[in-house]
Amino acid sequence: MRPHPRHGSPAVARFLSTSLLLMSAALASACGEDAPPGSDPAKPAAFTATQVTTAQSLAAVPGFADQSGGGIFATAGGEAVRLRLDGTRAALAAHPQNTAVLGSVRATFRLGPHSALVETDRGLFLADQGWLIEPLWQEVLGTGIVATAQTADGAAWIAHPTGLFQIQGGVLASLKLSGQPLNNITAMTAAPAEDGLAGLWFTREGRLNVVVASAPGVYQVRGSDAPLAGGETVRALAGLSAGTGVAGEVWVLTSTRLLRRNAEGWSPVDLPALPEQLLGAGRFLWARAGNRLFTYDADAKVWGSAEGLPSGSVTLLAADESGCAWIRVGEQALAISQMPVPRVTGMHQGMLVVEDGLVVQARLPPGTAPRSVLFQLEGKEVEATGPAFSMGGLEADGETLKAFSFSSLTPGGHTLSVVSRFEDGKEARRQLPFVYQPLATVPSWARDIRPIHEARCAKCHTTSPGRPLNTYELWKSNAQLINAAVRDLRMPADGPLDQQGLALIQRWVSSGALP
């Protein structure tokens, strides 16, 4: 990939990959003229929405919702704001090592479970742990992001007016078709392709396409067999991630209907009104039709219709994997869900767990306190007590959180459930699929970790802007902080590690951080 002609400096070019290739490009539309026989009539059950309000006035532009609660949004005044689970404001500031001025915020986009890309009128910034960090590839893209997505292989994708870009291994690359950029993308989401491979769906020039990796660093751009009728156009896309033993799915909002593709194939879904907005996160879909909000739980296979909201024009801002949506109603901003769902820290949706023990906690939203909070895993229940609500309980000192051991699990996919039970008999449940891959080898710093540091961490963690981590001793003394950052996909700041690098660091820390 060549750098943009306006940004052809060697410093920028170093961060651009030359290894992103197209094996084939089958962009001819596979759309038929006829709709599939029959449809799936959705029958949303009305529910009184659980609401958490915030004093912040948020702009009606895309935001980022963190699955552990809260998120990062643009205020009506163009400021980036970080919100907690209870709607209060948390710290967020420009990193002192930034060279670019932050500017007025236009929108915020998801990059990973706990990280976001903030677009301002001055450029792009990565939001992480209370800092807005200027990425090394900022000047290559500039402003104007259409959408972002993260595919099942860990790659982050950015749809921009100038093309389709991928961030993987800390490298920004442009996916091209016959040497030309894939520009003018209007919508994008991550969901399995029609053959089950990890896919990136996008619409361009009126056609629905999907990108799949046919080999490491080699991608195909395919047409889709979506049953679009003549003249039917795609307006929005939303993807739902995989559950335990259940594949993810893609949802397509067209000019005339709502389509869904899961493992059984394509089917139209009839809602009481045609949506204007779609948002997907985890196993939940949110749809806005006028001022009505519908939600779909793909695990329970049930639709709901939110009631009891303030009056005013409704905009969907963001959604998270717990089934919560952040919305703007009139001039108010609030988070809504069907129930006061507990959140989880220490683990995230689809996480690769390689350590025998993890400190996992439940976080409760504001409101009526539940009668009990329980963790459920493989048919066993572990009751947690407040205020820590730790799955492993506390150490003998009564203060230190104890790690919960996963060593009894078989390797493979599992689901952790956190359940709040209330006095009236109701339950609020957070289901969190993950993959357990126990420790099999003992990595060393010299053989396994130092190459990762040099390739991905050294540019920020030798002297600045991050803390120095250029020796074994520094890595060992910061091992737990490093492990948490890479495990939560917050670091490296320029994009998540691949699964092999992530597993190596986690195994190195959990096996004693050997030299």
URJO-V615518 format. One record per pair of residues at least 6 apart in sequence whose C-alpha atoms are under 6 Angstrom apart, sorted by the first residue. I is the first residue (numbers start at 0). GAP is how many residues later the second one is. D is the distance in whole Angstrom. If there is no record, write none. Layout:
i->I gap->GAP d->D
i->I gap->GAP d->D
This chain:
i->0 gap->17 d->5
i->2 gap->10 d->6
i->14 gap->156 d->5
i->15 gap->155 d->6
i->15 gap->156 d->5
i->15 gap->157 d->5
i->16 gap->154 d->6
i->16 gap->156 d->5
i->19 gap->197 d->5
i->20 gap->197 d->5
i->21 gap->196 d->6
i->21 gap->197 d->5
i->21 gap->198 d->6
i->22 gap->196 d->6
i->22 gap->197 d->6
i->23 gap->196 d->5
i->24 gap->195 d->6
i->24 gap->196 d->5
i->24 gap->197 d->6
i->25 gap->196 d->5
i->25 gap->197 d->6
i->26 gap->195 d->5
i->26 gap->196 d->5
i->27 gap->195 d->6
i->28 gap->194 d->5
i->29 gap->194 d->5
i->29 gap->195 d->5
i->30 gap->194 d->5
i->30 gap->195 d->6
i->30 gap->196 d->5
i->30 gap->197 d->5
i->31 gap->195 d->5
i->31 gap->196 d->6
i->32 gap->196 d->4
i->32 gap->197 d->6
i->33 gap->195 d->6
i->34 gap->192 d->6
i->38 gap->229 d->5
i->38 gap->230 d->6
i->39 gap->229 d->5
i->40 gap->228 d->6
i->40 gap->229 d->5
i->41 gap->228 d->6
i->41 gap->229 d->5
i->43 gap->259 d->4
i->43 gap->260 d->4
i->43 gap->261 d->5
i->44 gap->259 d->5
i->44 gap->260 d->6
i->45 gap->258 d->6
i->45 gap->259 d->5
i->46 gap->259 d->5
i->46 gap->260 d->6
i->47 gap->259 d->5
i->47 gap->260 d->6
i->48 gap->257 d->5
i->48 gap->258 d->6
i->48 gap->287 d->6
i->48 gap->288 d->6
i->48 gap->289 d->5
i->49 gap->286 d->5
i->49 gap->287 d->5
i->49 gap->288 d->6
i->49 gap->289 d->6
i->50 gap->284 d->6
i->50 gap->285 d->5
i->51 gap->282 d->5
i->51 gap->283 d->5
i->52 gap->34 d->6
i->52 gap->281 d->4
i->53 gap->33 d->4
i->53 gap->280 d->6
i->56 gap->18 d->6
i->56 gap->19 d->6
i->57 gap->16 d->6
i->57 gap->17 d->4
i->57 gap->18 d->5
i->58 gap->15 d->6
i->58 gap->16 d->5
i->58 gap->17 d->4
i->60 gap->46 d->6
i->61 gap->45 d->5
i->61 gap->46 d->6
i->61 gap->255 d->5
i->62 gap->10 d->5
i->62 gap->45 d->5
i->62 gap->254 d->5
i->62 gap->255 d->5
i->63 gap->7 d->5
i->63 gap->8 d->5
i->63 gap->44 d->6
i->63 gap->45 d->6
i->63 gap->46 d->6
i->63 gap->254 d->6
i->64 gap->6 d->4
i->64 gap->253 d->6
i->64 gap->254 d->6
i->64 gap->255 d->5
i->65 gap->48 d->6
i->66 gap->253 d->5
i->66 gap->254 d->5
i->67 gap->275 d->5
i->67 gap->276 d->6
i->67 gap->277 d->6
i->68 gap->16 d->4
i->69 gap->13 d->5
i->69 gap->14 d->4
i->69 gap->15 d->4
i->70 gap->11 d->6
i->70 gap->12 d->5
i->71 gap->9 d->6
i->71 gap->10 d->4
i->72 gap->7 d->6
i->72 gap->8 d->5
i->73 gap->6 d->5
i->73 gap->31 d->6
i->77 gap->26 d->5
i->77 gap->27 d->5
i->78 gap->26 d->6
i->81 gap->7 d->6
i->81 gap->8 d->5
i->82 gap->6 d->5
i->82 gap->7 d->6
i->85 gap->280 d->6
i->90 gap->39 d->5
i->91 gap->38 d->4
i->91 gap->39 d->5
i->92 gap->38 d->5
i->92 gap->39 d->6
i->93 gap->37 d->6
i->93 gap->38 d->5
i->94 gap->36 d->5
i->94 gap->37 d->6
i->94 gap->38 d->5
i->96 gap->368 d->6
i->97 gap->36 d->6
i->102 gap->17 d->6
i->102 gap->18 d->6
i->102 gap->19 d->5
i->103 gap->16 d->5
i->103 gap->17 d->6
i->104 gap->14 d->6
i->104 gap->15 d->4
i->105 gap->13 d->6
i->105 gap->14 d->5
i->106 gap->12 d->5
i->107 gap->9 d->6
i->107 gap->10 d->4
i->108 gap->7 d->5
i->108 gap->8 d->5
i->109 gap->6 d->5
i->114 gap->12 d->6
i->114 gap->13 d->6
i->114 gap->375 d->6
i->115 gap->10 d->6
i->115 gap->11 d->5
i->116 gap->8 d->6
i->116 gap->9 d->5
i->117 gap->6 d->6
i->117 gap->7 d->5
i->122 gap->19 d->5
i->122 gap->20 d->6
i->123 gap->14 d->6
i->124 gap->7 d->6
i->124 gap->8 d->5
i->124 gap->9 d->5
i->125 gap->6 d->5
i->125 gap->7 d->5
i->144 gap->15 d->5
i->145 gap->13 d->5
i->145 gap->14 d->5
i->146 gap->12 d->5
i->147 gap->9 d->5
i->147 gap->10 d->5
i->148 gap->7 d->6
i->148 gap->8 d->5
i->148 gap->40 d->6
i->148 gap->41 d->6
i->149 gap->6 d->4
i->150 gap->39 d->5
i->151 gap->46 d->6
i->154 gap->13 d->5
i->155 gap->10 d->6
i->155 gap->11 d->5
i->156 gap->8 d->6
i->156 gap->9 d->4
i->157 gap->6 d->6
i->157 gap->7 d->5
i->160 gap->22 d->5
i->160 gap->23 d->5
i->161 gap->21 d->5
i->162 gap->18 d->5
i->162 gap->19 d->5
i->162 gap->20 d->4
i->163 gap->10 d->6
i->163 gap->11 d->6
i->163 gap->18 d->6
i->164 gap->8 d->5
i->164 gap->9 d->4
i->164 gap->10 d->6
i->165 gap->6 d->6
i->165 gap->7 d->5
i->168 gap->328 d->6
i->169 gap->324 d->5
i->169 gap->325 d->5
i->175 gap->6 d->6
i->184 gap->18 d->6
i->184 gap->19 d->5
i->185 gap->17 d->6
i->186 gap->15 d->5
i->186 gap->16 d->5
i->186 gap->49 d->6
i->187 gap->13 d->6
i->187 gap->14 d->4
i->188 gap->11 d->6
i->188 gap->12 d->5
i->188 gap->49 d->6
i->188 gap->50 d->6
i->189 gap->9 d->6
i->189 gap->10 d->5
i->189 gap->49 d->6
i->190 gap->8 d->5
i->190 gap->48 d->5
i->190 gap->57 d->6
i->190 gap->58 d->6
i->190 gap->59 d->5
i->191 gap->6 d->5
i->191 gap->7 d->5
i->192 gap->6 d->5
i->198 gap->12 d->5
i->198 gap->13 d->5
i->199 gap->10 d->5
i->199 gap->11 d->5
i->200 gap->8 d->6
i->200 gap->9 d->4
i->201 gap->6 d->6
i->201 gap->7 d->5
i->207 gap->16 d->6
i->208 gap->13 d->6
i->208 gap->14 d->5
i->208 gap->15 d->5
i->209 gap->11 d->6
i->209 gap->12 d->5
i->210 gap->9 d->6
i->210 gap->10 d->5
i->211 gap->7 d->6
i->211 gap->8 d->5
i->212 gap->6 d->4
i->231 gap->23 d->6
i->232 gap->21 d->5
i->232 gap->22 d->5
i->233 gap->19 d->6
i->233 gap->20 d->4
i->234 gap->18 d->6
i->234 gap->19 d->5
i->235 gap->17 d->5
i->236 gap->14 d->6
i->236 gap->15 d->5
i->237 gap->12 d->6
i->237 gap->13 d->5
i->237 gap->41 d->6
i->237 gap->42 d->5
i->238 gap->10 d->6
i->238 gap->11 d->5
i->238 gap->41 d->5
i->239 gap->8 d->5
i->239 gap->9 d->5
i->239 gap->40 d->6
i->239 gap->41 d->6
i->239 gap->42 d->5
i->239 gap->43 d->5
i->240 gap->7 d->4
i->240 gap->41 d->5
i->240 gap->42 d->6
i->241 gap->6 d->4
i->242 gap->190 d->6
i->243 gap->169 d->6
i->243 gap->170 d->6
i->243 gap->189 d->6
i->248 gap->12 d->6
i->248 gap->13 d->5
i->249 gap->10 d->6
i->249 gap->11 d->5
i->250 gap->8 d->6
i->250 gap->9 d->4
i->251 gap->6 d->6
i->251 gap->7 d->5
i->257 gap->10 d->6
i->257 gap->11 d->5
i->258 gap->8 d->6
i->258 gap->9 d->4
i->258 gap->10 d->6
i->259 gap->6 d->6
i->259 gap->7 d->5
i->273 gap->15 d->6
i->274 gap->12 d->6
i->274 gap->13 d->5
i->274 gap->14 d->4
i->275 gap->12 d->6
i->275 gap->13 d->5
i->276 gap->10 d->6
i->276 gap->11 d->5
i->277 gap->8 d->6
i->277 gap->9 d->5
i->278 gap->6 d->6
i->278 gap->7 d->5
i->280 gap->38 d->6
i->280 gap->39 d->5
i->280 gap->40 d->5
i->281 gap->39 d->4
i->282 gap->15 d->5
i->283 gap->12 d->6
i->283 gap->13 d->5
i->283 gap->39 d->6
i->284 gap->10 d->5
i->284 gap->11 d->5
i->285 gap->8 d->6
i->285 gap->9 d->4
i->286 gap->6 d->6
i->286 gap->7 d->5
i->290 gap->22 d->6
i->290 gap->23 d->5
i->292 gap->12 d->6
i->292 gap->13 d->6
i->293 gap->10 d->6
i->293 gap->11 d->5
i->294 gap->8 d->6
i->294 gap->9 d->5
i->295 gap->6 d->6
i->295 gap->7 d->4
i->311 gap->17 d->5
i->311 gap->18 d->4
i->312 gap->16 d->5
i->312 gap->17 d->5
i->313 gap->14 d->6
i->313 gap->15 d->5
i->314 gap->12 d->6
i->314 gap->13 d->5
i->315 gap->11 d->5
i->316 gap->9 d->5
i->316 gap->10 d->5
i->317 gap->7 d->6
i->317 gap->8 d->5
i->318 gap->6 d->4
i->321 gap->108 d->6
i->323 gap->12 d->6
i->323 gap->13 d->5
i->324 gap->10 d->6
i->324 gap->11 d->5
i->325 gap->8 d->6
i->325 gap->9 d->4
i->326 gap->6 d->6
i->326 gap->7 d->6
i->338 gap->89 d->6
i->340 gap->87 d->5
i->340 gap->88 d->6
i->341 gap->21 d->6
i->341 gap->22 d->5
i->342 gap->19 d->6
i->342 gap->20 d->5
i->343 gap->17 d->6
i->343 gap->18 d->5
i->344 gap->15 d->6
i->344 gap->16 d->5
i->345 gap->13 d->6
i->345 gap->14 d->5
i->348 gap->83 d->5
i->348 gap->84 d->6
i->349 gap->83 d->5
i->349 gap->84 d->4
i->350 gap->83 d->5
i->351 gap->83 d->5
i->352 gap->82 d->6
i->352 gap->83 d->5
i->353 gap->83 d->5
i->353 gap->84 d->5
i->353 gap->85 d->6
i->355 gap->49 d->5
i->355 gap->50 d->5
i->355 gap->51 d->5
i->356 gap->46 d->5
i->356 gap->47 d->5
i->356 gap->48 d->4
i->356 gap->49 d->6
i->357 gap->45 d->5
i->357 gap->46 d->5
i->358 gap->44 d->4
i->359 gap->30 d->6
i->359 gap->31 d->6
i->360 gap->28 d->6
i->360 gap->29 d->4
i->360 gap->30 d->6
i->361 gap->27 d->5
i->369 gap->50 d->6
i->369 gap->51 d->5
i->369 gap->52 d->5
i->370 gap->50 d->6
i->370 gap->51 d->5
i->370 gap->52 d->6
i->371 gap->48 d->6
i->371 gap->49 d->5
i->372 gap->10 d->6
i->372 gap->11 d->6
i->372 gap->46 d->6
i->372 gap->47 d->5
i->373 gap->8 d->5
i->373 gap->9 d->4
i->373 gap->10 d->6
i->373 gap->44 d->6
i->373 gap->45 d->5
i->374 gap->6 d->6
i->374 gap->7 d->5
i->374 gap->42 d->6
i->374 gap->43 d->5
i->375 gap->40 d->6
i->375 gap->41 d->5
i->376 gap->39 d->5
i->383 gap->6 d->6
i->391 gap->10 d->5
i->391 gap->11 d->5
i->391 gap->12 d->4
i->392 gap->9 d->6
i->393 gap->6 d->6
i->393 gap->7 d->5
i->393 gap->8 d->5
i->394 gap->7 d->5
i->410 gap->25 d->5
i->410 gap->26 d->5
i->411 gap->23 d->5
i->411 gap->24 d->5
i->412 gap->21 d->6
i->412 gap->22 d->4
i->413 gap->19 d->6
i->413 gap->20 d->5
i->414 gap->17 d->5
i->414 gap->18 d->4
i->415 gap->15 d->6
i->415 gap->16 d->5
i->416 gap->13 d->6
i->416 gap->14 d->4
i->417 gap->11 d->6
i->417 gap->12 d->5
i->418 gap->9 d->6
i->418 gap->10 d->4
i->419 gap->7 d->6
i->419 gap->8 d->5
i->420 gap->6 d->5
i->442 gap->65 d->5
i->443 gap->70 d->5
i->443 gap->71 d->5
i->444 gap->70 d->5
i->459 gap->6 d->5
i->460 gap->6 d->6
i->460 gap->7 d->5
i->460 gap->8 d->5
i->461 gap->6 d->5
i->461 gap->7 d->6
i->461 gap->8 d->5
i->468 gap->6 d->6
i->482 gap->23 d->6
i->484 gap->6 d->5
i->488 gap->7 d->5
